[in-house]
Amino acid sequence: MAIKQLNITELDFDKIKDEIKSYYQRTDGPFKDFDFDGSGLNVILDILAHNTHYNAVLAHLAANESFISSAQLRKNVVARAKSLGYTPNSTSASAVELTLTGLNAAITSLPEGTTFTSSDTLNNETYNFVTFKEVGAPTTPFTVYQGAIKTKEYIFDDKVPNLKFEIPDTNIDKTKLIVTVSDSISSTQKEVYTQFSELPGVDGTSALYFINENPNGKFDISFGDGVLGKKPLPGSLITFKYLTTDGPAANGLSVFTTSDSLFDSVNKPTIKSSAASSGGGTNESIESIRANAPLQFISQNRAVTVDDYKALVRANSTAESVSVWGGEDNDPPEYGRVFISAKPVTETTLSEEEQNRLLPILDSKGILTVRPKFVDPEFTYIYFNLFAKYNSSLTNLSAEGISALIKTGLGKFSDNFLESFEGVFRYSQFLNYVTDLDPSILSTYARVYCKKDFDATTSNTAPYKINFNLELETPLDPTESLITSTGYVSNGITYFFKDEESSTANIRNIYRYSLNADKVEILDERNVGTVNTLTGAIELADFNITSQTTISIFARPISNDVAPKRNQILEIDLLNTTIESTVDTIATRGTSGASEYITTPREK
């Protein structure tokens, strides 16, 4: 007679216990007549089930944490990434370029650590920015970084195997780490070690250090063994100089003062910033490590394919999303180029300083005849006329409350599904998302529109070029316009833009108009620009303007699905979105409510 196998594949305690019980109660077993629930055997079953349940869960977690794609603990994701040769990005310091005027002639340089301050009035916080190295010409622009400079010293003991030195702060910017080694405590000669980046050319004399994130979230520094990298002498003094920073909290500051003792209290210089502080970011997230580590491993530290460039930019910057395309795919084509657009975690563009730092890295690893070029991301905004039907018996919210709930959800949808170069707006996914925001929401319908912004300036002389990078819907009524715009002021009159038919296929002419007291259009000038309905490209001739103004152009895409191209990023515009929520009368009153049920037309 075949013996029944104890087959336990469940993780649930109760199901495990049932499996054990059924095994012992089998018809051919010696315990088939025992009462397992009413005797002491029940306690034994509990112990066996608990033990099996514990081991099953432990094995399940151990297996999950062994792979970078399924690990949930940061230390395990970092460990798996390390095996692929990937070190996560640290917190990055916000930076700004300053210029001093009215400086005392006796001050010919600014020493390392010269402090400048700026306050965030919104959060009532003050941040210190410092010079990380000596500034030789303080009357010319120089860069300061938010944070505090710290040093940590260790003595090298060659008798300790696999010796590692921990930097005690978690919020360091590892790109600002300087490692020096002196042969002894009393030696005044310091050798600067550089971070290991690639194996070719490395031997026993290469002054390199290796940096990795440890399980505590801090960084460990180690040195070579005399074969792969230079090994410090016994008793050498190891010095770490680094910058601790508040990361993204110090971004967006532009007004700076100083109380540094270097400057005379009476003759303090005037401080001007070239732009607001930027570049501050948090340490790399688990999901970012999970995505970037395999890409860097595949790229093998060279820049040949699109994914290679993406991996290098992500590994050496604060970029959260990167788009790369060849010059042959650019508009217009530019052969011999590779175009890169990157969006940091907390900013809309990479700072000029970061771009300049990345270019030599990409040049050194790329093909000789191909030159990288950075372009800023372009944002296309999507907004809606959104209509929702809800069952009032399933919620305590009013129609306004449902609309507010949906509006909050739209912001989260934009954050989670859009606002990156891969963020495609999928209409069906969007409607399902809105409907699932609350059980009371039964159906939704949305009319999709898009918007582009551009800055008109008084100094401009060239045509303005705005590109939606998508096909636009042409109105069926030839007297209707495809685009509309917000206004700008010139000579005390507010002007707007619309378009009208032309004799050229797929091209519509733009005209300029103003409004009288009765809101009737007064034509000012025809043929001031064109709209290409197939590509979404708009060109406007230069126009006079009283002061710099951000002008918005509104249009409707030909499809409800919108896909970004090249350096385009999609984002939901909540300001121009309208939401109308109404009670589903059939759901609340049955067939008696059918006569009052109003359907939403495709168009107004």
N, C-alpha and C positions, 0 to 999 in steps of 0.2 A: 504494500500500500504506500502510495506517495505521501511524504511528510509535507505538511503545509509550511511554507516559508514565512518567517516574520518579515513582512515587507513594509517598511515605514518610509514614506516619501513626503509626509506632511511636515509643516512647521508649526501648526497650531497645537497647543497643549492638549486640548480636549480630543482632537482627532487622533493624536498620537496615543493617548490613553485608550481610546476605543479600538485602535489597531492591536495594541498589546492584549487587551481583554478578549477580543474576538479570536486571537491566536490561541490563547489558553482554553477558551471555551469551545474549540473545534470538536466535532463529533468523535474524532479518533484520539482525542487528547485525554490525559489522566485527570484533568481538572474540569471536565465538561459539566459536572453536576455541582460545582462550587458556586456559592453566592458571593461574587466579587464585591458587590456594592454594600452588602450587609455584614461584612466580616473585616478582620484585620488585614486581609489581602488587599483591600482598597488602599490602605496606606502604602503598601509595597508598590502597587500600581502607580500611585502618585509619584513616588520616588523615582521609579523607572521612567515615567513619562517626563518628569522634570529634568532628569539627567539627559534623556534623549533630546528634549526640546532645547536645552541649553547648548548641547554639542552641535545640534543642527543649525541653530542661529549663529553660533560662533563660527562654524565652518562657512556659513553663507556670508557673514560679514568679512571674514578673512579672505574669501575668494573675491568678493567685491573690491576690497581695499587693495588687492594685488594688481589691479589694472587701472591705468590712468583714465579710461573712459567711464569707469563705474565708481571709483574711489570717492568718498564724501569728505573725509578728513583732509584738511589742507596739508598736513605734514606728509600724508601718503601720496597725495597728488604731486607735491614737490619732489618726493623721493623718486616717483616713477619718471617725472620730468628730468631729474638729474641723470638717470640712466640713459636718457636720450641726448644728454649734453646741453640741457636747457636750464638756465638760471632765471627765476622770475624777476620781473622788474620791481624795484623798490619804490617807496614814496619818492616823488619828485618835487623839487623846490620851485616855487613860483619865482620868476625873474623879471626884471625890468631894466631898461636902459635909461640912465640918468645923465644930465648935463648940469654942471655947476657954473654959474656966472656970479661976478662980484667976489671972486675968491681972493683971499688975502695973498699978496704976491709972495709972501714968505713960505706959503704951502706949495711945494713943488711936486708932492706925491701924496697919495693916500695909502696908509699902511693896511695890511691885511686885517680884517675885522672892523674897519670903520663902519659905524652903525648909522642907518637912516630908518625912520619910522613912518608908518602910514596907518590910518585908522579906518576901520570899516564901521561907518556910522549906523548902518542897518542892524548889525549884530553887536554894536558897542564893544568891538575888539580892536586892539592895537597890535600891529605886527612889526617885528624888526627885520630889516634887510641889511645884509653885510657884504662888504667886498671880500671875496674868497681868496684873493691874492692882491699883492700890491698894485696900485694903479699909478703908473708912471707919469701920465699926463692928465690930471684931474679936470682940466678945462675942456677936454674932448669927451665925447660920450663914452661911458663905461657901464658895465653890467653889475648889478647887485642881486643877491639871492636871499630869499626869505628864510630865516632860521638863525641858528646859533652854531658857531664853530666850536668843536670839541676835540680833545686829543685823548688817546689811551695808549699806554705803554706796557710792553711785556718783555720778559727776558726769554730768549730762545734756549730751550733745553733739548739737545739732540738725543738724550737718553729716553725721552718719552716717545713711544711709537705713535705714528699718525697724529702728530701734534697739530692742534687747531686753536686759533685764537678767536674768541667771540667778541664782536662789537656789542657793547651792552645796551644800546638803544635800538628800538624797533623802527622808529620813524626817521631813518637816515636816507639821504639821497646817495645811492652808491656810485652815481656818476661823478660825485664830488669827493670821493674817497682818495686820499693820498697816503700811500704806504712807503715808509722809509726804513732802512736798516743801517744801523751803525755797528761796527765790529765789536764794540764794547761800550759800556756805560759812559766812560770818560772820553770816548772818541768824538771829535767834532765833525768828522766826515760822515755824511749821510748819502746812501745810495737809494735812489727812487726806484721802486719796483712797479711794474705795469701789470695790468690785469691780463691774464691768459685769454687769448681769443681764438687762436688756431694753431695747429700742430706743426705745419711746415716751418723749418728754420729754427725750431726750439731745440737747444742742447743743454748740457750741464752748466753752461755759463750764462744762460738767459735769466736776467733778473725779473722773474715773474711771480705773481701771487695768484692763487685760485680762490674764488669766492663762491659760497653756496649758502642757501637759506637752511637753517637748522630746524628741528622739530618745534622749537620755541618761537619761531617766527623771526628770529634774529639772524644776522649773517656771520658765518664762520670764515676765517681767512687761514689758508694753509700755504706752504711753500714747496718748492721742488725738492727732489731727493738727490741732486747732483747729477742725475741722468736726464730726467725731464724737468728742467728748470734748476736754477742755482739754489744750493742749500746754504742758509745762513750759518755762520760759524757759531760754535757753542758760546753762550754768554752774550750773544749779540743783542742789542737793544732794538726792539721792534716798536715803531711808532705809527699809530693810525691817526690821521687828521681827517675829520669828516664833518658833515653838516647835518644837524637835526632840523626838521622842518615840519610845518603844519600842513603842507601839501596844498590841496585845492582851496582851502579856506582863505588863503591870501591872494587869490586871483582877483583881477578887476580893480586894483587900487592904482590911483594915478596922482594923488596929492601926497607929497613927501616933505618931511621936516627932519631936522637932526639936532640932537643935543650932545653929540660926541664931543669929548674934551679936546679933540684936535682943533675944533673951530672956536674962534674967539666969540664970547657971548654977545659982543656988540657988532662985530663984523661977520655975521653969519652969511654964507653965500645963498643965492637964490637957486632953488632946486627945481629943475624941469624934467618931466618924464616924456620920452618919445611916444609912449602908448601906455595903456593900462598893464599892470603886471599880469603875467600869464605863464602857462607851462606847469603849474602845480597840479599834482595828481596823486591818487592813492596808490598803495602797493597793488600789484597785479592780482586780480581776482582768481578764484579757483577755476571758473569757467574759461577765463582767458588763458590760463596756463594749460588747461586741458586741450584747448584749440590750437595754441601756438607751438607747444613743444613738439608735436609730431611734424608740423610744417617746417620747423627749423631743422629737424633731423633729416627730413626728405631733401631740403635745399642743400645740405652738406656744405653750408657756409659759402655758397657761391650764388651769383645773381644771373640766372639764365632764363628761367621761366617766370611767368607772372606770379606764381605762388612763392618763388624764391624771393622776389622783391618784397612781397607782403610779409614773409617771415622775417626778413632782415629789418624792415621798418618797425615791425611790432617789437622785435627783440631789442632794438636800440632806441626806442622812443616811448612816449606815453600814449601812442595811438591805440585807440580801441577798435577802429574800423579803418580798413585800407582798401583803396581801389587802384588797380594798375592796368594800364592798357598801352599797346604799342602805338608808335607815331603814325603807322599806316591806318589805324582805326580812329585817329583823332579827327576833329572837325575844326579847321581844315587839316588834311594830312600833313605831318611833319616827320619825314623819314630820318632815321638815325637817332631817334629819341624814344625814350620810354617815359610815360607820364605817370605820376604818382600823386594821389590825393589821399590825405589822412585826416581823420577826425579824432582828436584826443578824447579822454573820458569826460573832462569837465569843460572843455572849450569847443569852439566850432572849427578852429583851424590850428595847425601846428605853428608855433612861433617861428619867426624868421631865423632866430638863433638856432632852434632845433633843426630846421631845414638845412642850414649851412653846416651843421655838425654831421648830419646824415649823408650829405652829398659825397664827401670823400670816402666814406665807408662803402657806399653803393658803387662808386666809381672803381674802387680797388677790387671789387669782387665781380664786376660785370664784364660784359664783352667789350673789347677795346673800341669798337666803332659805334657803340650805343651809349648815349649820354642821358642820365636821368634828369628829369625836370619836375619840380613840385608845382602843383596847382591847387588852389584853395577849393574846398567843397562848395557847391552851389545848392541852395535850399529851394525846393519847390514845395509850396504849402497846399494841402488839400483841405477843403472845407465842405460842409454839407447843409442841405435842407433835409433834416431827418425827422421821420414820422414814426411814432410808436403806438401800438395798441396794447393795452394792459387790462388785466382782470382785477378790478378794484376789490373783489372779495378775498383776494390772496395777499393783500398788502394793506398796511396802514398809511402808506404814502399817498399824497395827493398827486394830481397831474404834474404840478410844478416840482414835487419831490422826485417823481420818476425822471423828469427831464434833468434835474440836478444830478441824480444818480448816473444817468447816461453820460452826461458831460464829464463827470469825474472818470468814468470808464474810458471815454475817448482819449483822455490824457494818458492813461495807462496803456491803452492800445498803441498809441504813438510811441511811447517809451519802449514797449516790449517787441513790437513787430516792425516799426519803421525806424527812422532816425539813424540809419546806417546805409552803407552803399549796397548792401544785399537786401534792404528792406522793401520788398514788393508789396504794394497795396492790392490785396485780393478782395474783391467786393463780396463774394460769398462768405469768406472767412470773417470779414468785418461784420456782416449782418448777423452771422451766427454768434459772434462774440457779444454784440450788443444785446441780442435776444437772451443770452445766457447770463446776463448781469443780474437778473432777478427772476424768480419763478413766476412772478405776476406778468412779466413782459411776454406777450404772445406772438407778436409779429413786428417787424421793422421794415421800413423802406427808406432809402436815402437817394437824393439827387447829388451827384458828385461834381464838384467844381475845383478849380486850381487857381493859384495865385503866385505871382513872382514880384519881388521887390527890387528896385534899383534906386541908387542915390543920384539925384540930379544936382549938379554943383554950378556955382556962378563962374568958375574958372574953366569949365569944360568947353572944348571946341569941336570934338569929334562926335560922330553919331553914337547914340546909345544903342547897345545891342543886348537884347533880353531873349533867352531861349528856354522855352518850356521843355524841349527835348521829347515832345510827344505830339501826336496828331490831334488837332483841335476840331471840335464839332462846328460845322458851318450851319447857321440858322436856315431853316426851310423858307422863311419869309425873307426875301432879298432886301427888304427895307430894315430888317433887324441887324444889330451889330453882333459880332463874334466876341469882341473884347470890350471891357469898360475899364475905367481907371479912377484912382483917387485924384484929387486936384493939387495944383501948385499955383503960387501967386507970382504974377509979373505985372508991374506997374499998377498995383492995386486991384487987379482983376484975377479971379480964380478960374483957371482953365482945366479942361479934362480932355481925355482922348477916347475916341470910338473909331470903328472901321466901317467901310462900305465896300460894295462890289467894285471890281476892276475888270478890265478887258483881258487880263492874264489869268490863266487857269491856276487854281490853288493859291493865288496871291490876292490879298485884299488891301485896299488903301486905307491909311489912317488919316482921320481929320481931327482938328482941334476945335473945341467949342467952349463957350461959357454959358451960364444960366442967368436969366433975368429974374425979376422979383417973383414971377409966377412959375418959376422952375421950368421955363421953356428954353430949349437949346437955341443959342445964338452962334451960328457958324463963324469961326474966326479964320481958319485956313484949311484948305484941302491938301492932300498928298504930302503930309508931313512925315510919313513913314509907311511901312508895309508890314503885313502879317503873312507868313507862309503857313497855310493851314496843315500841310503835310508834316512839317518838321517842328512847328511851334516856334519858329524863329521870328523875332520882332525886331525891326530896326526903326529908330526914331531919329530924325534930324535934330541937331542941337537947337535948343531954344533958350530964350532969355528967362531968367528966374531971379526973384528977389533975394532969396537965401537958400542954402542947401536944404533939400527936401527929399524924404523917402517917398517914392511914388509906387503904388501897388497897381499891377495889371491883373485883371480878373478874366478868366475864360473857362470854357467847359471842355474836358477831354472827350474824344470821340468814343472812348471805351470807359467803362466803370472800373476796369482793372488798370492800374498805373504802375509801370516798372521804371526804376531809375536807370540812367545811362551814364557811364564814365564817372564823373565827379559829382553826380547829382544825388541828393539826399531828400527823401520825402518826409514831411512832418505835418501833423494835423494842426490846422489853424482853428483854435477854439473860439477866438474872438468873432470871426465871421460865420461860425456855424450856428444855425438855428435848430432848435429841437422842439417838436410839438408832440405832446403825449395826450392821448384821448382814451376814454374808457371803451373797451370792447363790449358793446351792448348785447351782442349775442351770447358771449361767454357769461355775462352776469344775469341776463334775463331770458335766455333761451330764444325760441323763435319769435317771441313777442317783441324782442329788441331788434329784429332784422330790419324793420322799416326805418329805424333810426341809425343803422350802421352806415357810416360814410367811408367809402374807399378813397385812397389817395391817388390822384391823377399822376401820370408820368411827368407832366409839365404843369406849370401854373397856367 
